Amino acid sequence: MTETRSRVDHARHTIVFQRTLPAPREDVFDAWTRPEELTEWWDPDGRRLVECKVDLRVGGAFRFVNDGHAPPFEGVYRVVNRPAELVFDAMGAVGTVAFAAEGSGTRLTVEIRCASAEHLEMFTKLGVKDGTDRTLDNLVARITRRAA
């Protein structure tokens, strides 16, 4: 499994994750946007989501609810550009997910841009970096199983 590379950029108030996945970007985009797929891998602890709603359009909302061990993750899409990019607002931050073709696979870059240094510190204390690393591990495992 390819190791997740992540970094916190305090100057830009961002957390950035990069990962290479063994599948075409269309498949990775679908895994990121289809409720039946998201339900299987989104929770950092590997549990199935109990609720997953996606209105995949600019201005459309999403809502992911786990079994109660963390608050729901919800937001609104700003950009939906299949299969290249998603941009959304969630938890007061702007998230960008870029899907780049890399050989027969996909280079996934996720950036969380916080509003301020204090906002970034709150995300850090909430464990967003570690939780997202685990979530991406789940996605890679799912994609790898499907590709096998």
N, C-alpha and C positions, 0 to 999 in steps of 0.2 A: 504494500500500500504506500502511495506517495505521501510523504509527511506534509501536513498543513503548514504553510509558512504564514505567520501572522506578525504584525507589528503595530505598535501604538506610536502615532506621530503626535506628540504633545503640541508642537508648533502649529499644526493644522487642525488639531482637535479631532483626529480620525483614528479609527482602527481599520486596518486593511488585512484581508486574508487572501491568499492565492493557493490554488490547487489545480492539479492536472487530473482529469478524469478520463477513463478509457471508453469514451463513447462520443458520437457526434454531438455537436452543440444543440441540435434540434432536440435530441433525446434528453440532454441535461436540462435544457430550458423547460421541456415538458415535465420532468421530474420536479422542477422548482415551482411549477405553476398549476399542476393538476392536483385537485384535492385527494384523489385516490392514491397518488404517489406521495404527496407531502405528509399525509397521515402516517405513513410508514417510517419516515426518517427524520422529521423535523425536531422532535423532542430530544434534547441533548442526552437524556438518560436512556434513550432507545425505546421508550414506551410509545404506543400508538396515541395519536391525538384523539381526544373525545369529540372534538368539533373542528372542522376545517372548511371555511368558506372562502371562495376566491371569485371576485368579479373582475376578470382580467381585461380591463380597459382603462384608459386615462380617466381618472376620477372615480374608478371603481375601488371598492374596499376589499380587504382581506381580514380574516380573523382566524387565529390558530389557538385552540384551547387544549391544554394538557389535562391530566387527571387531578389537578389541584395543587401540585407542588410548586407552581410559579404562576404569576398572573398571565392572562391571555396576551398574545402578541397580535396587535392589530394595527392597521394603517390604511393608507390610500395611495394608489398608484399615480405617479406623475408622468412616467414614460413607460410605454409597453412597445418594445420593438423586437418582435420575434424574428429570429432566435438570438439576437445580439445583446439586448440590454433591457433591464428593468430598473426603474428609479421609483422610490416610494418614500413617503413620510411615515414614521412610526416612532413612538416614544419621544417625540420632540426632536428626532434626528432625521437625517436624510440618508437613505440606504441606496446604494447603487450596486447592481449585480451585472457584471459583464461576462459574456460567453464568447470566447474567441476560439476559432478553429485552430488546432495545433496538431498537425499530422492527421491521424485518424481519431484523435481525441479532442478534448476541449480544455482550454485554459480558463478557469473560473476565477474571477477577481470580485471580491465583495468588499465594499468600502462603507463604513458607517461614519458619517460626518456629524459630529456633535456641534451644538450651538456655541459652546464656550468651554473653557478649561474646566469649570465646575461641572458642567454637563458630562464631559468626558470622564471626570473623576467619579461621578455617580455611576456611569456605565461600568467603569473598572471595578468599583465596589460591588456592583450587582453581579459581577462575574461574566459579563457579556463576552469578553475575549475567550475565556476558557470554554464557556458554553457553546459559542459558535464554532470553536475548533472541534468540539465533540460532535456537534450537529453535522459539520462537514465530513467528519469520519463516517457518520451514519450514511450520508449521501454517497460517498465513495463506495462503501460496502454494498449498498443497494445497486448502484450502477454496475459495479464489478460482478455481482451475482447475476444480474440480468444479461451482461455481456458474455458470461461463460457458457 
